[in-house]
Amino acid sequence: MSDLQSGSTPVTDSPSDWVAEHTKRYLASGGADGHDWRGVPTLLLVTIGRTSGIGRRTALIYGVDDSVPGRYVVVASKGGAPEHPDWYLNLVANPAVELQVKDDVFAGTASVAQGAERQRLWGLMAAIWPDYNTYATKTDREIPVVIIDRRA
């Protein structure tokens, strides 16, 4: 059991009001209200703040990489903003994360997809949320595709 699962690490929700509200509904309902958002699946990701050490929770669209059991994929798009989202910077600093998919809460290890694997997973995620392709035209940064493997 991780410190996040045991409750020994405090966790705060996204400062974005609509994301915090989505997260609240997701948590209260075990994902029954919130897993499906605008026709796409979402999960809750908790990272450890790279300077604060506090758990930071946000809701994200996700995909499943069927080539590896227990592998989830998220995109650090921030809507095409020029800078990476904080949750991404946190998991680069500390790849130990926690996920909640519906009512299943578990520890995971994050990594950033590279090369051909990134391209394949970008295609998976753009099929789920086509706006990712638009976001990529709004920024000069390569939008990271993050792999999260479930830890035993």
N, C-alpha and C positions, 0 to 999 in steps of 0.2 A: 504494500500500500504506500502511495506517495504521500508526502507532506500535504499536498493539496487535497487528496482524498481523505486524509485523516482529519483535516480541518485545522492543522497546526500552523498553516501559512494563511494569513488573511488574503482574501480575494476581493478585488473591486471590479465593477463592470465598466464597460466602455463609457467615456465621457459624452459620446454622441447620444442624445436623448432617444432617438428612434431605435438605435441598436440596444441601448439599455432596457427599453421597454420590451423589445423582442426577446431579449435574454430573460427578463423577469417572467414573461409568459412561458417560455421554453422550460425554465427551471420549475415553475409552479405546476406544470402539467406533465412533467417527464417527457417533454418533446411532443406530446399530442397536439399542443398549440404552439407552433413555431418551427417544427422540423420542416414542414413544407411552407415555403415563403415565396410568393409570386410564382408558384409552379416549379420551384427548384428546391432541392434538399439543402438544409443547413445543419451545422453542428455548432457546438460551443467549444471554443479553444481557450485554454488558460495557459499563459506563459508567465514566467517570472520576470518582473521588471529588472532590466539590466542595471539600473542604479538604485532603485528603491528596495528590491528584494521582495516586493509585494506581488501576489498573483494578480494578473490582469486578464479579465475574461471578455471575449467578444464572440459574436455570432458571425459565421462565415459560410458561404456557399461551398459545397464540397462535392468531390467525385470519389469513386472507388476504383483503384487500379486493380483489376481482376487478375493481373499477371502475378501478383504477390498477395497471399492471404493476409488480411488485417492491415492493408495499406490504404490510407486516405490521402487525398490530394486537395490542396487549397491554393489560391492565387493571391499574391500580395500586390493587388492592383491599386488600391486606394483611389479607385475611379480614374486612374490615369494621371494622378498628381505627380509632380516632379520628384517627390521624396517617397521613400519607403514608409509603409505604415509602422507604427511603434511595435505592434505585436510581432512583426517580422524581425525587426532589429533585436527584440527580446529573445526570440528563439534562435537567432544566429549566435547570440552571446551565451545562451543556455538552451540546448536542444531538448531538454527534458520538459515535456508538456503534458497537459491533461486534456482529454477530449470527452465530450458528452455527445453521443449520437442517439437521439431519442432518449430512452431512459438508461442507456448503457454508458457508464462513466468509467474511464480507464486511462492508464498512463501510456504515453507514447514518446517516441524519439523522432525529432524533426531533422530533415536534411533538405538541401536545395537541389532540385533536379538540374542536370547539366546536359548540354549537347543534344544528341538524338533522343535521349529519354525525356528531356525538357520539351522538345518539339512534339513528341508523341502525347505527353500529358497535357500540353497546352491545347492540342486538338481535342482531347477528352473534355477539358474544362470549357473550351469555347463552344463545344456542342451543347453543354449544359447551360451556359450563360454567354450568348453570342456577343454581348456588350464588351467582353474582355478584348475582342479584336479592335473595337473602337477605342477603348482605353489605351491600348498599345500605340495608337496613332497620336495620342495627346501628350506623350512624354518621350524624352530622349533616353530614359533608363530602360534597361531590359527588365520587364516585370517578372519577378521571381515566381516560379512554380515550386511549391513546397510539398514534400512527401512526408507523411507522418506514419510511421510504422508502430503498430500496437506492440507494447512490451508485455511479456508474459508475467 
